[in-house]
Amino acid sequence: MFNFGNTLSVLLNKGDGTFAAGVVYATGSDPQSLTIADFNSDGRPDLATANHKANTISVLLNNGNGTFADKVDYAPAPSPYPSRPVISNATASPTSRSCTWTILAAASPRVTSSFC
């Protein structure tokens, strides 16, 4: 759940139909979308936000204990088209330990960037 400002709250399922209190994590400026995927091939779901005002992607890796590491920001590949980043097709390669995402922007072709 995005909060007002530059943060994201994560509420863990307690397994009894309720959620634990939210834990707040910093993101880039004005997060617009969230992708959940295993970006570093460790078998745990990680988080990535597409940040409109910052024009960055913030990646929060899963620590494996119900928490996430501090964000690391990445800039998408340069594009001649004005856009806000939207993450799509996020994948990780267990052999090369690399990640890719596709940036979709209105009126522009797909731009693919790599991180990790």
N, C-alpha and C positions, 0 to 999 in steps of 0.2 A: 504494500500500500504506500503510495507516494504521499508525503506530507507537504505542507506549505513550505516552500523554500527548496533546499537542496539536499533532501534526505529521503530515505526509504525506511519504512518500518516492516520488520519481519515478525509475524506471529506464528509460533510453532504449535502444531496440533498436539494436544495432550493425550489423544487416544481415547478420550471419553466423551467426545462430542463438543469439547470446549477448546479454547486456545489459551496459551500462556500470554502474559503481558507482552506487548510489542517491544522489540529492541530496535533502536534507531541507528541507522548507518548513513554516513555521508555519501552523497553522489555528486556528480558535476552539476552545473547550474541548469535548472529547469528540466528535470528528467521528464521525458514524454512517453517512453515505452520501456518495458522490462522483458528480458529474455532469460529463461532458466534453462541451462544446459550444462553438461560436464565439459567445461572448457579445457581442463588440464588432464583429462583421461585418468582420474583417480577413482572413478565410480561414484562420485558425490555431485549433487546438483549445485552449480555455481550460479551467480547472478550477474547480469549485465544490464546497464541502463543506457538508453540513448538520450543525450542531454542537449536540448535545443539551443539554449543561449550560449553554452560553452562550445557547441559543435564538437563534442567528444563522446566517447563511449567509456563508461566507468565499469570496471570488472571487479567483482568481489568474490574471491575464491572461498569455497566452503572449507572450514577448519576441521570438519568431521565430528564436532562435539556440539552441534546445534548453533554455532556462531559462524560468522564470516569474517575474513580478513579485511583490513582497511582497503578502500578502493584504490585501484590503479587506473589512471586515465590514459586513453589512447585517442589520437586524432585519426579520423578516417582519411583514406587516400584523397588527395586533392581532386576537386571536381570543378569544372567551369560553370556548373549549375548551382544556383542558390538552393539550399536544402536544409532539412533538419534530419539528423541521422535516425534511421529506423533499422533495427537489427533483424535480419532474416537469415535463415539457413546457417545458423551458428553450428560449427562442427569442430571437433578436435581429432587430431591424429595421434594414436597411442605410440606409433613408431617414431614419428619425427618430433613429438612433443610440441607441435605447433597448432595454432588455432586460426580459423578464418571466419569472417562474417561477411555478409553482403549488405551494403548500405543501399537502401531504396530511397529515392528522392523524386518528388513530383517533377514531371517533365524532364527527367534525366535518365540516362541508362544506368544499369546496375554498376556499382563501383565496389570491388571486393578489396578488403584489407586483411592483413594478418597481424596477429599479436601472440602473446604467450611465449 
